Amino acid sequence: MCLALDSGEVMYEERGVGRGSIAYADGMLYCYGEKGTLALVRASPEGYASVSRFKVPHGEGQHWAHPVVSGGRLYIRHGDALVAYEIRK
């Protein structure tokens, strides 16, 4: 869901990866759904624009951790696994 900060008006709603957690970096949203899908989405008030998505392949159990972006890497924890993806241009 995208909300206008000044008014609280709903700009649009999109199902995307469903319920989960999100991180923001360099104009992009890293959306991690509780079913294990991670989507890269352009942050825009005009609409939902998914750039790419994939299923997190490592770990076991619930996909409840928050994605973290630091030092040009995206970190995802799933159960006892921690994976790092290089995301620098």
MODELLER restraints for C-alpha pairs under 7 A, 6 or more apart:
rsr = mdl.restraints
at = mdl.atoms
rsr.add(forms.Gaussian(group=physical.xy_distance, feature=features.Distance(at['CA:1:A'], at['CA:12:A']), mean=5.92, stdev=0.5))
rsr.add(forms.Gaussian(group=physical.xy_distance, feature=features.Distance(at['CA:1:A'], at['CA:13:A']), mean=4.35, stdev=0.5))
rsr.add(forms.Gaussian(group=physical.xy_distance, feature=features.Distance(at['CA:1:A'], at['CA:14:A']), mean=6.21, stdev=0.5))
rsr.add(forms.Gaussian(group=physical.xy_distance, feature=features.Distance(at['CA:2:A'], at['CA:10:A']), mean=5.98, stdev=0.5))
rsr.add(forms.Gaussian(group=physical.xy_distance, feature=features.Distance(at['CA:2:A'], at['CA:11:A']), mean=5.37, stdev=0.5))
rsr.add(forms.Gaussian(group=physical.xy_distance, feature=features.Distance(at['CA:2:A'], at['CA:12:A']), mean=5.52, stdev=0.5))
rsr.add(forms.Gaussian(group=physical.xy_distance, feature=features.Distance(at['CA:2:A'], at['CA:13:A']), mean=6.44, stdev=0.5))
rsr.add(forms.Gaussian(group=physical.xy_distance, feature=features.Distance(at['CA:2:A'], at['CA:45:A']), mean=6.59, stdev=0.5))
rsr.add(forms.Gaussian(group=physical.xy_distance, feature=features.Distance(at['CA:3:A'], at['CA:9:A']), mean=5.50, stdev=0.5))
rsr.add(forms.Gaussian(group=physical.xy_distance, feature=features.Distance(at['CA:3:A'], at['CA:10:A']), mean=4.61, stdev=0.5))
rsr.add(forms.Gaussian(group=physical.xy_distance, feature=features.Distance(at['CA:3:A'], at['CA:11:A']), mean=5.51, stdev=0.5))
rsr.add(forms.Gaussian(group=physical.xy_distance, feature=features.Distance(at['CA:4:A'], at['CA:10:A']), mean=6.54, stdev=0.5))
rsr.add(forms.Gaussian(group=physical.xy_distance, feature=features.Distance(at['CA:4:A'], at['CA:11:A']), mean=6.58, stdev=0.5))
rsr.add(forms.Gaussian(group=physical.xy_distance, feature=features.Distance(at['CA:11:A'], at['CA:45:A']), mean=6.49, stdev=0.5))
rsr.add(forms.Gaussian(group=physical.xy_distance, feature=features.Distance(at['CA:12:A'], at['CA:47:A']), mean=6.55, stdev=0.5))
rsr.add(forms.Gaussian(group=physical.xy_distance, feature=features.Distance(at['CA:14:A'], at['CA:48:A']), mean=6.73, stdev=0.5))
rsr.add(forms.Gaussian(group=physical.xy_distance, feature=features.Distance(at['CA:17:A'], at['CA:31:A']), mean=6.95, stdev=0.5))
rsr.add(forms.Gaussian(group=physical.xy_distance, feature=features.Distance(at['CA:17:A'], at['CA:32:A']), mean=6.89, stdev=0.5))
rsr.add(forms.Gaussian(group=physical.xy_distance, feature=features.Distance(at['CA:17:A'], at['CA:33:A']), mean=4.93, stdev=0.5))
rsr.add(forms.Gaussian(group=physical.xy_distance, feature=features.Distance(at['CA:17:A'], at['CA:37:A']), mean=6.24, stdev=0.5))
rsr.add(forms.Gaussian(group=physical.xy_distance, feature=features.Distance(at['CA:17:A'], at['CA:39:A']), mean=6.99, stdev=0.5))
rsr.add(forms.Gaussian(group=physical.xy_distance, feature=features.Distance(at['CA:18:A'], at['CA:33:A']), mean=5.71, stdev=0.5))
rsr.add(forms.Gaussian(group=physical.xy_distance, feature=features.Distance(at['CA:19:A'], at['CA:33:A']), mean=5.55, stdev=0.5))
rsr.add(forms.Gaussian(group=physical.xy_distance, feature=features.Distance(at['CA:19:A'], at['CA:34:A']), mean=6.03, stdev=0.5))
rsr.add(forms.Gaussian(group=physical.xy_distance, feature=features.Distance(at['CA:20:A'], at['CA:32:A']), mean=5.52, stdev=0.5))
rsr.add(forms.Gaussian(group=physical.xy_distance, feature=features.Distance(at['CA:20:A'], at['CA:33:A']), mean=4.17, stdev=0.5))
rsr.add(forms.Gaussian(group=physical.xy_distance, feature=features.Distance(at['CA:20:A'], at['CA:34:A']), mean=4.98, stdev=0.5))
rsr.add(forms.Gaussian(group=physical.xy_distance, feature=features.Distance(at['CA:20:A'], at['CA:64:A']), mean=6.83, stdev=0.5))
rsr.add(forms.Gaussian(group=physical.xy_distance, feature=features.Distance(at['CA:21:A'], at['CA:31:A']), mean=6.00, stdev=0.5))
rsr.add(forms.Gaussian(group=physical.xy_distance, feature=features.Distance(at['CA:21:A'], at['CA:32:A']), mean=5.33, stdev=0.5))
rsr.add(forms.Gaussian(group=physical.xy_distance, feature=features.Distance(at['CA:21:A'], at['CA:33:A']), mean=6.54, stdev=0.5))
rsr.add(forms.Gaussian(group=physical.xy_distance, feature=features.Distance(at['CA:21:A'], at['CA:66:A']), mean=5.44, stdev=0.5))
rsr.add(forms.Gaussian(group=physical.xy_distance, feature=features.Distance(at['CA:22:A'], at['CA:29:A']), mean=6.60, stdev=0.5))
rsr.add(forms.Gaussian(group=physical.xy_distance, feature=features.Distance(at['CA:22:A'], at['CA:30:A']), mean=5.49, stdev=0.5))
rsr.add(forms.Gaussian(group=physical.xy_distance, feature=features.Distance(at['CA:22:A'], at['CA:31:A']), mean=4.55, stdev=0.5))
rsr.add(forms.Gaussian(group=physical.xy_distance, feature=features.Distance(at['CA:22:A'], at['CA:32:A']), mean=6.11, stdev=0.5))
rsr.add(forms.Gaussian(group=physical.xy_distance, feature=features.Distance(at['CA:22:A'], at['CA:66:A']), mean=6.54, stdev=0.5))
rsr.add(forms.Gaussian(group=physical.xy_distance, feature=features.Distance(at['CA:22:A'], at['CA:67:A']), mean=6.53, stdev=0.5))
rsr.add(forms.Gaussian(group=physical.xy_distance, feature=features.Distance(at['CA:23:A'], at['CA:29:A']), mean=5.74, stdev=0.5))
rsr.add(forms.Gaussian(group=physical.xy_distance, feature=features.Distance(at['CA:23:A'], at['CA:30:A']), mean=5.09, stdev=0.5))
rsr.add(forms.Gaussian(group=physical.xy_distance, feature=features.Distance(at['CA:23:A'], at['CA:31:A']), mean=6.72, stdev=0.5))
rsr.add(forms.Gaussian(group=physical.xy_distance, feature=features.Distance(at['CA:23:A'], at['CA:67:A']), mean=5.98, stdev=0.5))
rsr.add(forms.Gaussian(group=physical.xy_distance, feature=features.Distance(at['CA:23:A'], at['CA:68:A']), mean=6.49, stdev=0.5))
rsr.add(forms.Gaussian(group=physical.xy_distance, feature=features.Distance(at['CA:24:A'], at['CA:30:A']), mean=6.21, stdev=0.5))
rsr.add(forms.Gaussian(group=physical.xy_distance, feature=features.Distance(at['CA:25:A'], at['CA:69:A']), mean=6.88, stdev=0.5))
rsr.add(forms.Gaussian(group=physical.xy_distance, feature=features.Distance(at['CA:27:A'], at['CA:42:A']), mean=6.51, stdev=0.5))
rsr.add(forms.Gaussian(group=physical.xy_distance, feature=features.Distance(at['CA:27:A'], at['CA:43:A']), mean=5.74, stdev=0.5))
rsr.add(forms.Gaussian(group=physical.xy_distance, feature=features.Distance(at['CA:28:A'], at['CA:40:A']), mean=6.66, stdev=0.5))
rsr.add(forms.Gaussian(group=physical.xy_distance, feature=features.Distance(at['CA:28:A'], at['CA:41:A']), mean=5.68, stdev=0.5))
rsr.add(forms.Gaussian(group=physical.xy_distance, feature=features.Distance(at['CA:28:A'], at['CA:42:A']), mean=4.80, stdev=0.5))
rsr.add(forms.Gaussian(group=physical.xy_distance, feature=features.Distance(at['CA:28:A'], at['CA:43:A']), mean=5.32, stdev=0.5))
rsr.add(forms.Gaussian(group=physical.xy_distance, feature=features.Distance(at['CA:29:A'], at['CA:40:A']), mean=5.81, stdev=0.5))
rsr.add(forms.Gaussian(group=physical.xy_distance, feature=features.Distance(at['CA:29:A'], at['CA:41:A']), mean=5.02, stdev=0.5))
rsr.add(forms.Gaussian(group=physical.xy_distance, feature=features.Distance(at['CA:29:A'], at['CA:42:A']), mean=6.21, stdev=0.5))
rsr.add(forms.Gaussian(group=physical.xy_distance, feature=features.Distance(at['CA:29:A'], at['CA:43:A']), mean=5.99, stdev=0.5))
rsr.add(forms.Gaussian(group=physical.xy_distance, feature=features.Distance(at['CA:30:A'], at['CA:38:A']), mean=6.90, stdev=0.5))
rsr.add(forms.Gaussian(group=physical.xy_distance, feature=features.Distance(at['CA:30:A'], at['CA:39:A']), mean=5.91, stdev=0.5))
rsr.add(forms.Gaussian(group=physical.xy_distance, feature=features.Distance(at['CA:30:A'], at['CA:40:A']), mean=4.96, stdev=0.5))
rsr.add(forms.Gaussian(group=physical.xy_distance, feature=features.Distance(at['CA:30:A'], at['CA:41:A']), mean=6.53, stdev=0.5))
rsr.add(forms.Gaussian(group=physical.xy_distance, feature=features.Distance(at['CA:30:A'], at['CA:67:A']), mean=6.97, stdev=0.5))
rsr.add(forms.Gaussian(group=physical.xy_distance, feature=features.Distance(at['CA:31:A'], at['CA:38:A']), mean=5.54, stdev=0.5))
rsr.add(forms.Gaussian(group=physical.xy_distance, feature=features.Distance(at['CA:31:A'], at['CA:39:A']), mean=5.11, stdev=0.5))
rsr.add(forms.Gaussian(group=physical.xy_distance, feature=features.Distance(at['CA:31:A'], at['CA:40:A']), mean=6.43, stdev=0.5))
rsr.add(forms.Gaussian(group=physical.xy_distance, feature=features.Distance(at['CA:32:A'], at['CA:38:A']), mean=4.40, stdev=0.5))
rsr.add(forms.Gaussian(group=physical.xy_distance, feature=features.Distance(at['CA:32:A'], at['CA:39:A']), mean=6.54, stdev=0.5))
rsr.add(forms.Gaussian(group=physical.xy_distance, feature=features.Distance(at['CA:32:A'], at['CA:67:A']), mean=6.76, stdev=0.5))
rsr.add(forms.Gaussian(group=physical.xy_distance, feature=features.Distance(at['CA:34:A'], at['CA:62:A']), mean=6.79, stdev=0.5))
rsr.add(forms.Gaussian(group=physical.xy_distance, feature=features.Distance(at['CA:34:A'], at['CA:63:A']), mean=4.68, stdev=0.5))
rsr.add(forms.Gaussian(group=physical.xy_distance, feature=features.Distance(at['CA:34:A'], at['CA:64:A']), mean=5.82, stdev=0.5))
rsr.add(forms.Gaussian(group=physical.xy_distance, feature=features.Distance(at['CA:35:A'], at['CA:63:A']), mean=6.26, stdev=0.5))
rsr.add(forms.Gaussian(group=physical.xy_distance, feature=features.Distance(at['CA:36:A'], at['CA:55:A']), mean=5.53, stdev=0.5))
rsr.add(forms.Gaussian(group=physical.xy_distance, feature=features.Distance(at['CA:36:A'], at['CA:56:A']), mean=5.46, stdev=0.5))
rsr.add(forms.Gaussian(group=physical.xy_distance, feature=features.Distance(at['CA:36:A'], at['CA:63:A']), mean=5.62, stdev=0.5))
rsr.add(forms.Gaussian(group=physical.xy_distance, feature=features.Distance(at['CA:37:A'], at['CA:53:A']), mean=6.82, stdev=0.5))
rsr.add(forms.Gaussian(group=physical.xy_distance, feature=features.Distance(at['CA:37:A'], at['CA:54:A']), mean=5.65, stdev=0.5))
rsr.add(forms.Gaussian(group=physical.xy_distance, feature=features.Distance(at['CA:37:A'], at['CA:55:A']), mean=4.39, stdev=0.5))
rsr.add(forms.Gaussian(group=physical.xy_distance, feature=features.Distance(at['CA:37:A'], at['CA:56:A']), mean=6.17, stdev=0.5))
rsr.add(forms.Gaussian(group=physical.xy_distance, feature=features.Distance(at['CA:38:A'], at['CA:53:A']), mean=5.46, stdev=0.5))
rsr.add(forms.Gaussian(group=physical.xy_distance, feature=features.Distance(at['CA:38:A'], at['CA:54:A']), mean=5.51, stdev=0.5))
rsr.add(forms.Gaussian(group=physical.xy_distance, feature=features.Distance(at['CA:38:A'], at['CA:55:A']), mean=6.15, stdev=0.5))
rsr.add(forms.Gaussian(group=physical.xy_distance, feature=features.Distance(at['CA:38:A'], at['CA:56:A']), mean=6.86, stdev=0.5))
rsr.add(forms.Gaussian(group=physical.xy_distance, feature=features.Distance(at['CA:39:A'], at['CA:50:A']), mean=6.75, stdev=0.5))
rsr.add(forms.Gaussian(group=physical.xy_distance, feature=features.Distance(at['CA:39:A'], at['CA:52:A']), mean=5.78, stdev=0.5))
rsr.add(forms.Gaussian(group=physical.xy_distance, feature=features.Distance(at['CA:39:A'], at['CA:53:A']), mean=4.12, stdev=0.5))
rsr.add(forms.Gaussian(group=physical.xy_distance, feature=features.Distance(at['CA:39:A'], at['CA:54:A']), mean=6.66, stdev=0.5))
rsr.add(forms.Gaussian(group=physical.xy_distance, feature=features.Distance(at['CA:40:A'], at['CA:50:A']), mean=5.95, stdev=0.5))
rsr.add(forms.Gaussian(group=physical.xy_distance, feature=features.Distance(at['CA:40:A'], at['CA:51:A']), mean=5.49, stdev=0.5))
rsr.add(forms.Gaussian(group=physical.xy_distance, feature=features.Distance(at['CA:40:A'], at['CA:52:A']), mean=5.33, stdev=0.5))
rsr.add(forms.Gaussian(group=physical.xy_distance, feature=features.Distance(at['CA:40:A'], at['CA:53:A']), mean=6.14, stdev=0.5))
rsr.add(forms.Gaussian(group=physical.xy_distance, feature=features.Distance(at['CA:41:A'], at['CA:49:A']), mean=5.61, stdev=0.5))
rsr.add(forms.Gaussian(group=physical.xy_distance, feature=features.Distance(at['CA:41:A'], at['CA:50:A']), mean=4.39, stdev=0.5))
rsr.add(forms.Gaussian(group=physical.xy_distance, feature=features.Distance(at['CA:41:A'], at['CA:51:A']), mean=5.53, stdev=0.5))
rsr.add(forms.Gaussian(group=physical.xy_distance, feature=features.Distance(at['CA:42:A'], at['CA:49:A']), mean=5.50, stdev=0.5))
rsr.add(forms.Gaussian(group=physical.xy_distance, feature=features.Distance(at['CA:42:A'], at['CA:50:A']), mean=6.49, stdev=0.5))
rsr.add(forms.Gaussian(group=physical.xy_distance, feature=features.Distance(at['CA:42:A'], at['CA:51:A']), mean=6.87, stdev=0.5))
rsr.add(forms.Gaussian(group=physical.xy_distance, feature=features.Distance(at['CA:58:A'], at['CA:78:A']), mean=6.85, stdev=0.5))
rsr.add(forms.Gaussian(group=physical.xy_distance, feature=features.Distance(at['CA:58:A'], at['CA:81:A']), mean=6.28, stdev=0.5))
rsr.add(forms.Gaussian(group=physical.xy_distance, feature=features.Distance(at['CA:59:A'], at['CA:78:A']), mean=4.88, stdev=0.5))
rsr.add(forms.Gaussian(group=physical.xy_distance, feature=features.Distance(at['CA:59:A'], at['CA:79:A']), mean=5.20, stdev=0.5))
rsr.add(forms.Gaussian(group=physical.xy_distance, feature=features.Distance(at['CA:59:A'], at['CA:80:A']), mean=5.96, stdev=0.5))
rsr.add(forms.Gaussian(group=physical.xy_distance, feature=features.Distance(at['CA:59:A'], at['CA:81:A']), mean=4.80, stdev=0.5))
rsr.add(forms.Gaussian(group=physical.xy_distance, feature=features.Distance(at['CA:60:A'], at['CA:78:A']), mean=6.28, stdev=0.5))
rsr.add(forms.Gaussian(group=physical.xy_distance, feature=features.Distance(at['CA:60:A'], at['CA:79:A']), mean=5.08, stdev=0.5))
rsr.add(forms.Gaussian(group=physical.xy_distance, feature=features.Distance(at['CA:61:A'], at['CA:79:A']), mean=5.62, stdev=0.5))
rsr.add(forms.Gaussian(group=physical.xy_distance, feature=features.Distance(at['CA:62:A'], at['CA:79:A']), mean=6.86, stdev=0.5))
rsr.add(forms.Gaussian(group=physical.xy_distance, feature=features.Distance(at['CA:63:A'], at['CA:78:A']), mean=5.75, stdev=0.5))
rsr.add(forms.Gaussian(group=physical.xy_distance, feature=features.Distance(at['CA:65:A'], at['CA:77:A']), mean=5.99, stdev=0.5))
rsr.add(forms.Gaussian(group=physical.xy_distance, feature=features.Distance(at['CA:65:A'], at['CA:78:A']), mean=6.83, stdev=0.5))
rsr.add(forms.Gaussian(group=physical.xy_distance, feature=features.Distance(at['CA:67:A'], at['CA:74:A']), mean=6.89, stdev=0.5))
rsr.add(forms.Gaussian(group=physical.xy_distance, feature=features.Distance(at['CA:67:A'], at['CA:75:A']), mean=5.85, stdev=0.5))
rsr.add(forms.Gaussian(group=physical.xy_distance, feature=features.Distance(at['CA:67:A'], at['CA:76:A']), mean=5.20, stdev=0.5))
rsr.add(forms.Gaussian(group=physical.xy_distance, feature=features.Distance(at['CA:68:A'], at['CA:74:A']), mean=5.71, stdev=0.5))
rsr.add(forms.Gaussian(group=physical.xy_distance, feature=features.Distance(at['CA:68:A'], at['CA:75:A']), mean=5.10, stdev=0.5))
rsr.add(forms.Gaussian(group=physical.xy_distance, feature=features.Distance(at['CA:68:A'], at['CA:76:A']), mean=6.80, stdev=0.5))
rsr.add(forms.Gaussian(group=physical.xy_distance, feature=features.Distance(at['CA:69:A'], at['CA:75:A']), mean=6.29, stdev=0.5))
rsr.add(forms.Gaussian(group=physical.xy_distance, feature=features.Distance(at['CA:72:A'], at['CA:86:A']), mean=6.18, stdev=0.5))
rsr.add(forms.Gaussian(group=physical.xy_distance, feature=features.Distance(at['CA:72:A'], at['CA:87:A']), mean=5.50, stdev=0.5))
rsr.add(forms.Gaussian(group=physical.xy_distance, feature=features.Distance(at['CA:72:A'], at['CA:88:A']), mean=4.94, stdev=0.5))
rsr.add(forms.Gaussian(group=physical.xy_distance, feature=features.Distance(at['CA:73:A'], at['CA:84:A']), mean=6.13, stdev=0.5))
rsr.add(forms.Gaussian(group=physical.xy_distance, feature=features.Distance(at['CA:73:A'], at['CA:85:A']), mean=5.36, stdev=0.5))
rsr.add(forms.Gaussian(group=physical.xy_distance, feature=features.Distance(at['CA:73:A'], at['CA:86:A']), mean=4.59, stdev=0.5))
rsr.add(forms.Gaussian(group=physical.xy_distance, feature=features.Distance(at['CA:73:A'], at['CA:87:A']), mean=5.31, stdev=0.5))
rsr.add(forms.Gaussian(group=physical.xy_distance, feature=features.Distance(at['CA:74:A'], at['CA:84:A']), mean=5.51, stdev=0.5))
rsr.add(forms.Gaussian(group=physical.xy_distance, feature=features.Distance(at['CA:74:A'], at['CA:85:A']), mean=5.03, stdev=0.5))
rsr.add(forms.Gaussian(group=physical.xy_distance, feature=features.Distance(at['CA:74:A'], at['CA:86:A']), mean=6.51, stdev=0.5))
rsr.add(forms.Gaussian(group=physical.xy_distance, feature=features.Distance(at['CA:74:A'], at['CA:87:A']), mean=6.52, stdev=0.5))
rsr.add(forms.Gaussian(group=physical.xy_distance, feature=features.Distance(at['CA:75:A'], at['CA:82:A']), mean=6.94, stdev=0.5))
rsr.add(forms.Gaussian(group=physical.xy_distance, feature=features.Distance(at['CA:75:A'], at['CA:83:A']), mean=5.74, stdev=0.5))
rsr.add(forms.Gaussian(group=physical.xy_distance, feature=features.Distance(at['CA:75:A'], at['CA:84:A']), mean=4.53, stdev=0.5))
rsr.add(forms.Gaussian(group=physical.xy_distance, feature=features.Distance(at['CA:75:A'], at['CA:85:A']), mean=6.50, stdev=0.5))
rsr.add(forms.Gaussian(group=physical.xy_distance, feature=features.Distance(at['CA:76:A'], at['CA:82:A']), mean=5.76, stdev=0.5))
rsr.add(forms.Gaussian(group=physical.xy_distance, feature=features.Distance(at['CA:76:A'], at['CA:83:A']), mean=5.40, stdev=0.5))
rsr.add(forms.Gaussian(group=physical.xy_distance, feature=features.Distance(at['CA:76:A'], at['CA:84:A']), mean=6.52, stdev=0.5))
rsr.add(forms.Gaussian(group=physical.xy_distance, feature=features.Distance(at['CA:77:A'], at['CA:83:A']), mean=6.43, stdev=0.5))
